[in-house]
Structures are given as structure tokens and as C-alpha cells.
Amino acid sequence: MFVKQRKRVEKMGYISSNLLREFNCLFDTFKEPVTIYSITTTRDSEGNITESKTATDTYALIEFFTETTSDERLGQVEAGDAIAIVTGDTQVKEGDEFVIHNVTYEVKTVTHASVRGQIIYKECHLRKKQ
């Protein structure tokens, strides 16, 4: 029984390393420069809200939507929305902003793919800011 489990773990390690290698190859080939603005909101003791932005220049795989559609993972996707795929170690959360080709998008949702607890990539649904 332990031999089967060890072989299964070895196989999963092989699969995860191959998946990571393939993702890195794809990412390095098609990546585009983006700026991510991490937005932090704080409230002081008097109730005043302060918003601060921290910029990070990085790379992402970008896909733009040209028509409105519905996706079970993303919900309603409108024409002009985009999907940005960033590396697993990139810090991004809902409400942050992406600037792609001088156009600002807001992060609506963030999902990720992981193998054996290691996040391979993060997928961000972006909506163009008005």
C-alpha cells in the first residue's frame, strides 16, 4: 500500500513539474507588460476612509472579449472585459486595478490553479473602468 502511495506522489510531482514548465514556456512566449495597482483602504478612528495605491510592473497573458457572454466560472462577461493570467507569486486581489495598453481595468474576480499546494497561476477577470 505504501509503495502505491509513494508512486502516486512521485507521479503527481512529475505532473506538477511538467505543468509548471509548460506554463512558464507559454508565459515567457506570450507575456505582455502590465501595471497592477494594489488598492488598500483604511479607516481611521474618526471614520475617515483613506485609499492608497501601490504600483507593480509585471507581465501577464491577456485575452480580450469582443462580445458579451456568460461563463459559469466568471459569470456575466461583457464585451471589452479581459482575462489576465499572472504567475502564482504575483500579489493580486479583487478591487485592484490593471493598466494594459494605457487602459485601466478593475479586478472583478481572482481564481487560481494549483498542484500539490503550489499555485501555478492566477486568473483575473477584468472589467474596463468607466
C-alpha positions as CSV (number, residue, x, y, z in Angstrom):
1,M,0.0,0.0,0.0
2,F,2.8,2.5,0.9
3,V,4.6,1.7,-2.4
4,K,1.4,2.6,-4.4
5,Q,1.1,5.9,-2.4
6,R,4.7,6.7,-2.9
7,K,4.5,6.1,-6.7
8,R,1.3,8.2,-6.8
9,V,3.1,11.0,-5.0
10,E,6.1,10.7,-7.4
11,K,3.7,10.8,-10.4
12,M,2.0,13.9,-9.1
13,G,5.4,15.6,-8.6
14,Y,6.3,14.7,-12.2
15,I,2.9,16.1,-13.4
16,S,3.2,19.3,-11.4
17,S,6.7,20.0,-12.5
18,N,5.7,19.4,-16.2
19,L,2.7,21.6,-15.8
20,L,4.8,24.4,-14.3
21,R,7.4,24.0,-17.0
22,E,4.8,24.2,-19.8
23,F,3.1,27.2,-18.2
24,N,6.5,29.0,-17.9
25,C,7.2,28.3,-21.5
26,L,3.8,29.6,-22.6
27,F,4.1,32.6,-20.3
28,D,7.5,33.6,-21.5
29,T,6.4,33.4,-25.1
30,F,3.2,35.4,-24.9
31,K,3.5,37.7,-21.9
32,E,2.6,41.4,-22.1
33,P,3.7,44.2,-19.8
34,V,1.0,45.4,-17.3
35,T,0.9,47.5,-14.2
36,I,-1.0,46.3,-11.2
37,Y,-2.2,48.9,-8.7
38,S,-2.8,47.3,-5.3
39,I,-5.5,49.3,-3.6
40,T,-5.6,49.4,0.2
41,T,-8.5,51.1,2.0
42,T,-8.1,52.1,5.7
43,R,-10.5,53.8,8.1
44,D,-9.1,56.0,10.9
45,S,-10.7,56.3,14.4
46,E,-12.8,59.2,13.2
47,G,-14.3,57.1,10.4
48,N,-12.4,58.8,7.6
49,I,-11.6,56.5,4.7
50,T,-8.2,56.7,3.1
51,E,-7.3,54.8,-0.1
52,S,-3.7,54.2,-1.2
53,K,-2.3,52.6,-4.4
54,T,0.9,50.7,-4.8
55,A,2.1,50.1,-8.4
56,T,3.8,46.9,-9.5
57,D,5.1,46.5,-13.0
58,T,4.9,42.8,-14.1
59,Y,3.8,40.6,-17.0
60,A,0.5,38.8,-17.8
61,L,-1.1,36.7,-20.5
62,I,-4.1,38.8,-21.7
63,E,-7.2,37.7,-23.6
64,F,-9.8,40.4,-24.5
65,F,-13.5,39.6,-25.0
66,T,-15.2,41.1,-28.1
67,E,-18.7,40.1,-27.3
68,T,-20.9,39.7,-24.2
69,T,-21.2,36.1,-23.0
70,S,-21.9,34.1,-19.9
71,D,-19.4,31.8,-18.2
72,E,-20.2,29.5,-15.3
73,R,-16.9,30.5,-13.5
74,L,-16.8,34.2,-14.4
75,G,-20.5,35.0,-14.6
76,Q,-21.5,37.7,-17.0
77,V,-18.6,38.7,-19.2
78,E,-19.1,41.9,-21.2
79,A,-17.5,43.0,-24.5
80,G,-14.4,44.9,-23.5
81,D,-13.7,42.7,-20.5
82,A,-10.4,40.8,-20.3
83,I,-8.8,37.9,-18.6
84,A,-5.3,38.3,-17.2
85,I,-3.2,35.3,-16.2
86,V,-0.3,36.1,-13.9
87,T,2.3,33.9,-12.2
88,G,1.3,32.3,-8.9
89,D,3.6,34.6,-6.8
90,T,2.0,37.8,-8.1
91,Q,0.0,39.6,-5.4
92,V,-3.5,40.5,-6.7
93,K,-6.9,40.7,-5.2
94,E,-10.4,41.7,-6.1
95,G,-10.7,45.5,-6.4
96,D,-7.1,46.0,-7.6
97,E,-6.5,47.7,-10.9
98,F,-4.6,46.6,-14.0
99,V,-3.3,49.0,-16.6
100,I,-3.0,47.3,-20.0
101,H,-2.0,49.4,-23.1
102,N,-3.0,52.6,-21.1
103,V,-6.5,51.3,-20.4
104,T,-7.5,50.8,-16.7
105,Y,-9.4,47.6,-15.7
106,E,-10.7,46.6,-12.3
107,V,-10.2,43.1,-11.0
108,K,-13.7,41.5,-10.5
109,T,-12.7,38.0,-9.5
110,V,-9.5,36.1,-9.0
111,T,-9.2,32.3,-9.3
112,H,-6.1,30.1,-9.3
113,A,-4.7,26.8,-10.4
114,S,-2.6,24.8,-8.0
115,V,-1.0,21.4,-7.9
116,R,0.0,19.8,-4.6
117,G,-0.5,23.1,-2.8
118,Q,1.7,25.2,-5.2
119,I,-0.2,27.9,-7.0
120,I,0.8,27.7,-10.7
121,Y,-1.0,30.8,-11.9
122,K,-3.8,33.2,-11.1
123,E,-6.6,34.1,-13.5
124,C,-8.1,37.6,-13.1
125,H,-11.4,38.7,-14.6
126,L,-11.0,42.3,-15.5
127,R,-13.7,44.9,-16.3
128,K,-12.8,48.2,-18.0
129,K,-13.3,51.1,-15.7
130,Q,-15.6,53.9,-16.9
